[in-house]
Amino acid sequence: MACGEKPPMPQQVVCTSCQYYLPKTNFHLQKENNFTDRLWGRFPLHTAAAYYHFIKGGRVQQLIHNLKYNNKPEVGYITGLNYGNILRESVLYRDIDLIIPVPLHPKRQRQRGYNQSDSFAKGLSESMDVPFYKNVLIRSEATDTQTKKSRLERLENMDGAFQLKGHEKIQGKNILIVDDVLTTGATLESCALKILETPGVRVSLVTIGIAER
Ligand SMILES: [Zn+2]
């Protein structure tokens, strides 16, 4: 799914070479890293990590392209299983209580048939032995494409996009919010701010890829 070669076993999504050479970040070993730096000062964040560096034209881009656009939700699920096995060994992720995937625009989810972040969350959930809640954070309305806007415009555009159903389910919990790729962080910031409205919660973030700036 990352290079076109066949994986050694049918239940795997990358070949032996990609298992070895895909550019892992190892951010899970440091509480503060390039991911947390990108979001520094925007909201209270416990820690954050991406599995891979996402480089334009690289194998991780192809992997995520297959996940999002080629009807391959299993890429998210298997990647989540693998990454969860790594995260569960890190003290920074050992006390996570629950996982919340970033919801997709309802219209886009209907087109795609699934939410790629749900698939990733499901894999993480199984290997980390932590539940995931996909109906707590809801995306209510379609927002315009984000790329050409300033950070303030993006945030304003996001305003009201996420709603929280069932504060009582997440009160006092250590929450891991998950998405496919970190770019500007506007979407994750918007989700985190909504979740942080609930008393006593602590937020950490995980993605499959972190895009170059
Ligand atoms: Zn490969």
py3Dmol code that shows the C-alpha trace and the ligand (Angstrom):
import py3Dmol

protein = """\
ATOM      1  CA  MET A   1       0.000   0.000   0.000  1.00  0.00           C
ATOM      2  CA  ALA A   2       3.035   2.284   0.292  1.00  0.00           C
ATOM      3  CA  CYS A   3       5.116   1.208  -2.727  1.00  0.00           C
ATOM      4  CA  GLY A   4       3.142  -1.302  -4.834  1.00  0.00           C
ATOM      5  CA  GLU A   5       5.071  -4.392  -3.682  1.00  0.00           C
ATOM      6  CA  LYS A   6       3.187  -7.340  -2.223  1.00  0.00           C
ATOM      7  CA  PRO A   7       3.276  -7.678   1.563  1.00  0.00           C
ATOM      8  CA  PRO A   8       4.730 -10.962   2.917  1.00  0.00           C
ATOM      9  CA  MET A   9       1.413 -11.911   4.582  1.00  0.00           C
ATOM     10  CA  PRO A  10      -2.095 -11.126   3.314  1.00  0.00           C
ATOM     11  CA  GLN A  11      -3.124  -9.433   6.591  1.00  0.00           C
ATOM     12  CA  GLN A  12      -0.261  -6.895   6.324  1.00  0.00           C
ATOM     13  CA  VAL A  13      -0.522  -3.610   4.431  1.00  0.00           C
ATOM     14  CA  VAL A  14       3.138  -2.823   3.726  1.00  0.00           C
ATOM     15  CA  CYS A  15       5.968  -4.933   2.281  1.00  0.00           C
ATOM     16  CA  THR A  16       9.056  -6.049   4.227  1.00  0.00           C
ATOM     17  CA  SER A  17      11.145  -3.211   2.798  1.00  0.00           C
ATOM     18  CA  CYS A  18       8.548  -0.593   3.819  1.00  0.00           C
ATOM     19  CA  GLN A  19       8.239  -2.092   7.300  1.00  0.00           C
ATOM     20  CA  TYR A  20      11.917  -1.342   7.663  1.00  0.00           C
ATOM     21  CA  TYR A  21      12.358   1.872   5.670  1.00  0.00           C
ATOM     22  CA  LEU A  22       9.182   3.905   6.208  1.00  0.00           C
ATOM     23  CA  PRO A  23      10.384   7.034   8.067  1.00  0.00           C
ATOM     24  CA  LYS A  24       9.311   6.524  11.682  1.00  0.00           C
ATOM     25  CA  THR A  25       9.428   9.611  13.929  1.00  0.00           C
ATOM     26  CA  ASN A  26       9.909   7.936  17.346  1.00  0.00           C
ATOM     27  CA  PHE A  27       8.095  10.953  18.817  1.00  0.00           C
ATOM     28  CA  HIS A  28       6.444   8.628  21.361  1.00  0.00           C
ATOM     29  CA  LEU A  29       9.768   8.551  23.230  1.00  0.00           C
ATOM     30  CA  GLN A  30       9.717  12.307  23.943  1.00  0.00           C
ATOM     31  CA  LYS A  31       6.960  14.241  25.692  1.00  0.00           C
ATOM     32  CA  GLU A  32       7.924  17.306  23.660  1.00  0.00           C
ATOM     33  CA  ASN A  33       8.804  16.928  19.994  1.00  0.00           C
ATOM     34  CA  ASN A  34       8.164  18.476  16.547  1.00  0.00           C
ATOM     35  CA  PHE A  35       4.475  17.586  16.793  1.00  0.00           C
ATOM     36  CA  THR A  36       3.887  19.259  20.169  1.00  0.00           C
ATOM     37  CA  ASP A  37       6.053  22.224  19.044  1.00  0.00           C
ATOM     38  CA  ARG A  38       3.734  22.835  16.096  1.00  0.00           C
ATOM     39  CA  LEU A  39       0.766  23.194  18.462  1.00  0.00           C
ATOM     40  CA  TRP A  40       2.641  24.946  21.262  1.00  0.00           C
ATOM     41  CA  GLY A  41       0.640  27.576  23.133  1.00  0.00           C
ATOM     42  CA  ARG A  42      -2.683  26.886  21.434  1.00  0.00           C
ATOM     43  CA  PHE A  43      -4.288  24.632  24.087  1.00  0.00           C
ATOM     44  CA  PRO A  44      -3.213  22.424  27.015  1.00  0.00           C
ATOM     45  CA  LEU A  45      -1.644  19.322  25.504  1.00  0.00           C
ATOM     46  CA  HIS A  46      -0.172  16.389  27.462  1.00  0.00           C
ATOM     47  CA  THR A  47       1.855  14.902  24.625  1.00  0.00           C
ATOM     48  CA  ALA A  48       1.529  14.012  20.932  1.00  0.00           C
ATOM     49  CA  ALA A  49       3.114  11.780  18.322  1.00  0.00           C
ATOM     50  CA  ALA A  50       2.937  10.780  14.666  1.00  0.00           C
ATOM     51  CA  TYR A  51       3.967   7.308  13.536  1.00  0.00           C
ATOM     52  CA  TYR A  52       5.684   8.478  10.313  1.00  0.00           C
ATOM     53  CA  HIS A  53       7.108  11.536   8.609  1.00  0.00           C
ATOM     54  CA  PHE A  54       4.809  12.399   5.696  1.00  0.00           C
ATOM     55  CA  ILE A  55       6.983  13.555   2.800  1.00  0.00           C
ATOM     56  CA  LYS A  56       5.462  14.819  -0.459  1.00  0.00           C
ATOM     57  CA  GLY A  57       5.746  12.137  -3.118  1.00  0.00           C
ATOM     58  CA  GLY A  58       6.977   9.617  -0.541  1.00  0.00           C
ATOM     59  CA  ARG A  59       5.734   6.196   0.480  1.00  0.00           C
ATOM     60  CA  VAL A  60       3.776   7.426   3.487  1.00  0.00           C
ATOM     61  CA  GLN A  61       1.826   9.750   1.219  1.00  0.00           C
ATOM     62  CA  GLN A  62       0.940   6.754  -0.954  1.00  0.00           C
ATOM     63  CA  LEU A  63      -0.054   4.720   2.116  1.00  0.00           C
ATOM     64  CA  ILE A  64      -2.403   7.467   3.326  1.00  0.00           C
ATOM     65  CA  HIS A  65      -3.718   8.065  -0.186  1.00  0.00           C
ATOM     66  CA  ASN A  66      -4.757   4.402  -0.322  1.00  0.00           C
ATOM     67  CA  LEU A  67      -6.387   4.734   3.085  1.00  0.00           C
ATOM     68  CA  LYS A  68      -8.407   7.809   2.136  1.00  0.00           C
ATOM     69  CA  TYR A  69      -9.172   7.530  -1.545  1.00  0.00           C
ATOM     70  CA  ASN A  70      -8.858   3.895  -2.623  1.00  0.00           C
ATOM     71  CA  ASN A  71     -11.375   2.266  -0.300  1.00  0.00           C
ATOM     72  CA  LYS A  72      -8.698   0.716   1.946  1.00  0.00           C
ATOM     73  CA  PRO A  73      -9.862   1.247   5.557  1.00  0.00           C
ATOM     74  CA  GLU A  74      -7.715  -1.769   6.538  1.00  0.00           C
ATOM     75  CA  VAL A  75      -4.635   0.433   6.047  1.00  0.00           C
ATOM     76  CA  GLY A  76      -5.813   2.526   9.005  1.00  0.00           C
ATOM     77  CA  TYR A  77      -6.759  -0.496  11.080  1.00  0.00           C
ATOM     78  CA  ILE A  78      -3.478  -2.414  10.588  1.00  0.00           C
ATOM     79  CA  THR A  79      -1.386   0.746  11.023  1.00  0.00           C
ATOM     80  CA  GLY A  80      -3.303   1.413  14.243  1.00  0.00           C
ATOM     81  CA  LEU A  81      -2.651  -2.117  15.505  1.00  0.00           C
ATOM     82  CA  ASN A  82       1.080  -1.752  14.814  1.00  0.00           C
ATOM     83  CA  TYR A  83       1.407   1.740  16.265  1.00  0.00           C
ATOM     84  CA  GLY A  84      -0.636   0.819  19.338  1.00  0.00           C
ATOM     85  CA  ASN A  85       1.838  -1.966  20.106  1.00  0.00           C
ATOM     86  CA  ILE A  86       4.605   0.654  20.084  1.00  0.00           C
ATOM     87  CA  LEU A  87       2.643   3.251  22.089  1.00  0.00           C
ATOM     88  CA  ARG A  88       1.671   0.815  24.821  1.00  0.00           C
ATOM     89  CA  GLU A  89       5.378   0.430  25.624  1.00  0.00           C
ATOM     90  CA  SER A  90       5.730   4.200  26.185  1.00  0.00           C
ATOM     91  CA  VAL A  91       5.084   5.597  29.690  1.00  0.00           C
ATOM     92  CA  LEU A  92       3.591   8.684  28.012  1.00  0.00           C
ATOM     93  CA  TYR A  93       0.656   6.658  26.625  1.00  0.00           C
ATOM     94  CA  ARG A  94       0.215   4.032  29.327  1.00  0.00           C
ATOM     95  CA  ASP A  95      -2.595   5.790  31.223  1.00  0.00           C
ATOM     96  CA  ILE A  96      -4.854   6.675  28.262  1.00  0.00           C
ATOM     97  CA  ASP A  97      -8.517   5.964  29.176  1.00  0.00           C
ATOM     98  CA  LEU A  98     -10.172   6.335  25.807  1.00  0.00           C
ATOM     99  CA  ILE A  99      -9.603   7.171  22.150  1.00  0.00           C
ATOM    100  CA  ILE A 100     -11.656   9.635  20.103  1.00  0.00           C
ATOM    101  CA  PRO A 101     -11.218   9.749  16.304  1.00  0.00           C
ATOM    102  CA  VAL A 102     -11.593  13.086  14.503  1.00  0.00           C
ATOM    103  CA  PRO A 103     -14.974  12.869  12.768  1.00  0.00           C
ATOM    104  CA  LEU A 104     -15.209  13.397   9.017  1.00  0.00           C
ATOM    105  CA  HIS A 105     -17.640  15.815   7.400  1.00  0.00           C
ATOM    106  CA  PRO A 106     -20.912  13.821   7.164  1.00  0.00           C
ATOM    107  CA  LYS A 107     -21.094  14.446   3.428  1.00  0.00           C
ATOM    108  CA  ARG A 108     -17.532  13.237   2.843  1.00  0.00           C
ATOM    109  CA  GLN A 109     -18.115  10.152   4.990  1.00  0.00           C
ATOM    110  CA  ARG A 110     -21.154   9.257   2.878  1.00  0.00           C
ATOM    111  CA  GLN A 111     -19.046   9.608  -0.278  1.00  0.00           C
ATOM    112  CA  ARG A 112     -16.145   7.571   1.151  1.00  0.00           C
ATOM    113  CA  GLY A 113     -18.248   5.016   3.024  1.00  0.00           C
ATOM    114  CA  TYR A 114     -16.020   5.152   6.111  1.00  0.00           C
ATOM    115  CA  ASN A 115     -13.959   7.515   8.238  1.00  0.00           C
ATOM    116  CA  GLN A 116     -10.238   6.758   7.923  1.00  0.00           C
ATOM    117  CA  SER A 117      -9.644   8.008  11.489  1.00  0.00           C
ATOM    118  CA  ASP A 118     -12.188   5.484  12.825  1.00  0.00           C
ATOM    119  CA  SER A 119     -10.202   2.658  11.212  1.00  0.00           C
ATOM    120  CA  PHE A 120      -6.947   3.927  12.722  1.00  0.00           C
ATOM    121  CA  ALA A 121      -8.651   4.379  16.128  1.00  0.00           C
ATOM    122  CA  LYS A 122     -10.050   0.837  16.010  1.00  0.00           C
ATOM    123  CA  GLY A 123      -6.575  -0.644  15.506  1.00  0.00           C
ATOM    124  CA  LEU A 124      -5.073   1.505  18.258  1.00  0.00           C
ATOM    125  CA  SER A 125      -7.959   0.607  20.544  1.00  0.00           C
ATOM    126  CA  GLU A 126      -7.375  -3.124  20.128  1.00  0.00           C
ATOM    127  CA  SER A 127      -3.626  -3.130  20.617  1.00  0.00           C
ATOM    128  CA  MET A 128      -3.636  -0.539  23.440  1.00  0.00           C
ATOM    129  CA  ASP A 129      -6.604  -2.245  25.108  1.00  0.00           C
ATOM    130  CA  VAL A 130      -8.450   1.072  25.469  1.00  0.00           C
ATOM    131  CA  PRO A 131     -12.005   1.769  24.234  1.00  0.00           C
ATOM    132  CA  PHE A 132     -12.724   4.169  21.387  1.00  0.00           C
ATOM    133  CA  TYR A 133     -15.813   6.351  21.217  1.00  0.00           C
ATOM    134  CA  LYS A 134     -16.833   7.442  17.756  1.00  0.00           C
ATOM    135  CA  ASN A 135     -20.159   9.063  18.586  1.00  0.00           C
ATOM    136  CA  VAL A 136     -19.036  11.476  21.315  1.00  0.00           C
ATOM    137  CA  LEU A 137     -17.478  14.083  19.055  1.00  0.00           C
ATOM    138  CA  ILE A 138     -19.766  14.971  16.158  1.00  0.00           C
ATOM    139  CA  ARG A 139     -19.019  17.028  13.069  1.00  0.00           C
ATOM    140  CA  SER A 140     -22.120  18.982  12.306  1.00  0.00           C
ATOM    141  CA  GLU A 141     -21.705  20.907   9.107  1.00  0.00           C
ATOM    142  CA  ALA A 142     -19.465  20.898   6.077  1.00  0.00           C
ATOM    143  CA  THR A 143     -16.676  23.486   6.233  1.00  0.00           C
ATOM    144  CA  ASP A 144     -14.842  24.915   3.245  1.00  0.00           C
ATOM    145  CA  THR A 145     -11.450  23.684   2.226  1.00  0.00           C
ATOM    146  CA  GLN A 146      -8.856  24.872   4.718  1.00  0.00           C
ATOM    147  CA  THR A 147      -5.619  25.161   2.837  1.00  0.00           C
ATOM    148  CA  LYS A 148      -5.633  28.755   1.545  1.00  0.00           C
ATOM    149  CA  LYS A 149      -6.817  30.412   4.765  1.00  0.00           C
ATOM    150  CA  SER A 150      -4.915  31.981   7.646  1.00  0.00           C
ATOM    151  CA  ARG A 151      -4.947  30.284  11.045  1.00  0.00           C
ATOM    152  CA  LEU A 152      -7.533  32.737  12.397  1.00  0.00           C
ATOM    153  CA  GLU A 153      -9.745  32.275   9.350  1.00  0.00           C
ATOM    154  CA  ARG A 154      -9.423  28.516   9.676  1.00  0.00           C
ATOM    155  CA  LEU A 155     -10.421  28.618  13.329  1.00  0.00           C
ATOM    156  CA  GLU A 156     -13.387  30.865  12.595  1.00  0.00           C
ATOM    157  CA  ASN A 157     -14.370  28.556   9.789  1.00  0.00           C
ATOM    158  CA  MET A 158     -14.165  25.606  12.213  1.00  0.00           C
ATOM    159  CA  ASP A 159     -16.234  27.361  14.847  1.00  0.00           C
ATOM    160  CA  GLY A 160     -19.337  25.314  15.511  1.00  0.00           C
ATOM    161  CA  ALA A 161     -18.105  22.470  13.338  1.00  0.00           C
ATOM    162  CA  PHE A 162     -17.664  20.065  16.265  1.00  0.00           C
ATOM    163  CA  GLN A 163     -20.186  19.182  18.928  1.00  0.00           C
ATOM    164  CA  LEU A 164     -19.807  17.032  21.999  1.00  0.00           C
ATOM    165  CA  LYS A 165     -22.481  14.492  22.885  1.00  0.00           C
ATOM    166  CA  GLY A 166     -22.235  13.064  26.386  1.00  0.00           C
ATOM    167  CA  HIS A 167     -19.807  15.119  28.478  1.00  0.00           C
ATOM    168  CA  GLU A 168     -20.357  12.614  31.310  1.00  0.00           C
ATOM    169  CA  LYS A 169     -18.711   9.826  29.295  1.00  0.00           C
ATOM    170  CA  ILE A 170     -15.406  11.673  29.070  1.00  0.00           C
ATOM    171  CA  GLN A 171     -15.315  13.673  32.310  1.00  0.00           C
ATOM    172  CA  GLY A 172     -12.001  13.276  34.168  1.00  0.00           C
ATOM    173  CA  LYS A 173     -10.536  11.006  31.474  1.00  0.00           C
ATOM    174  CA  ASN A 174      -7.157  10.920  29.761  1.00  0.00           C
ATOM    175  CA  ILE A 175      -8.157  11.187  26.125  1.00  0.00           C
ATOM    176  CA  LEU A 176      -6.237  10.351  22.959  1.00  0.00           C
ATOM    177  CA  ILE A 177      -7.571  12.185  19.888  1.00  0.00           C
ATOM    178  CA  VAL A 178      -6.518  10.579  16.609  1.00  0.00           C
ATOM    179  CA  ASP A 179      -6.406  11.726  12.979  1.00  0.00           C
ATOM    180  CA  ASP A 180      -4.674  10.622   9.776  1.00  0.00           C
ATOM    181  CA  VAL A 181      -2.189  13.475   9.165  1.00  0.00           C
ATOM    182  CA  LEU A 182      -1.011  16.554  11.066  1.00  0.00           C
ATOM    183  CA  THR A 183      -0.604  19.538   8.747  1.00  0.00           C
ATOM    184  CA  THR A 184      -1.481  22.937  10.260  1.00  0.00           C
ATOM    185  CA  GLY A 185      -3.191  21.351  13.264  1.00  0.00           C
ATOM    186  CA  ALA A 186      -6.368  23.436  12.836  1.00  0.00           C
ATOM    187  CA  THR A 187      -8.706  20.434  12.902  1.00  0.00           C
ATOM    188  CA  LEU A 188      -7.017  18.770  15.885  1.00  0.00           C
ATOM    189  CA  GLU A 189      -6.961  22.113  17.710  1.00  0.00           C
ATOM    190  CA  SER A 190     -10.667  22.581  17.120  1.00  0.00           C
ATOM    191  CA  CYS A 191     -11.424  19.047  18.389  1.00  0.00           C
ATOM    192  CA  ALA A 192      -9.181  19.453  21.422  1.00  0.00           C
ATOM    193  CA  LEU A 193     -10.753  22.788  22.378  1.00  0.00           C
ATOM    194  CA  LYS A 194     -14.204  21.215  22.230  1.00  0.00           C
ATOM    195  CA  ILE A 195     -13.166  18.225  24.358  1.00  0.00           C
ATOM    196  CA  LEU A 196     -11.342  20.462  26.847  1.00  0.00           C
ATOM    197  CA  GLU A 197     -14.678  22.133  27.665  1.00  0.00           C
ATOM    198  CA  THR A 198     -15.362  19.038  29.792  1.00  0.00           C
ATOM    199  CA  PRO A 199     -13.943  19.261  33.340  1.00  0.00           C
ATOM    200  CA  GLY A 200     -10.919  17.198  34.323  1.00  0.00           C
ATOM    201  CA  VAL A 201      -9.973  15.908  30.888  1.00  0.00           C
ATOM    202  CA  ARG A 202      -6.401  15.603  29.639  1.00  0.00           C
ATOM    203  CA  VAL A 203      -5.703  15.562  25.900  1.00  0.00           C
ATOM    204  CA  SER A 204      -2.990  13.745  23.920  1.00  0.00           C
ATOM    205  CA  LEU A 205      -2.863  13.426  20.134  1.00  0.00           C
ATOM    206  CA  VAL A 206      -1.716  10.777  17.657  1.00  0.00           C
ATOM    207  CA  THR A 207      -1.658  10.704  13.850  1.00  0.00           C
ATOM    208  CA  ILE A 208      -0.302   8.322  11.228  1.00  0.00           C
ATOM    209  CA  GLY A 209       1.750  11.040   9.552  1.00  0.00           C
ATOM    210  CA  ILE A 210       3.212  14.479  10.241  1.00  0.00           C
ATOM    211  CA  ALA A 211       3.501  16.598   7.101  1.00  0.00           C
ATOM    212  CA  GLU A 212       6.575  18.697   6.390  1.00  0.00           C
ATOM    213  CA  ARG A 213       6.164  22.424   6.676  1.00  0.00           C
TER     214      ARG A 213
END
"""
ligand_1 = """\
1
ZN
Zn 6.702 -1.424 0.202
"""
view = py3Dmol.view(width=600, height=400)
view.addModel(protein, "pdb")
view.setStyle({"model": 0}, {"cartoon": {"style": "trace"}})
view.addModel(ligand_1, "xyz")
view.setStyle({"model": 1}, {"stick": {}})
view.zoomTo()
view.show()
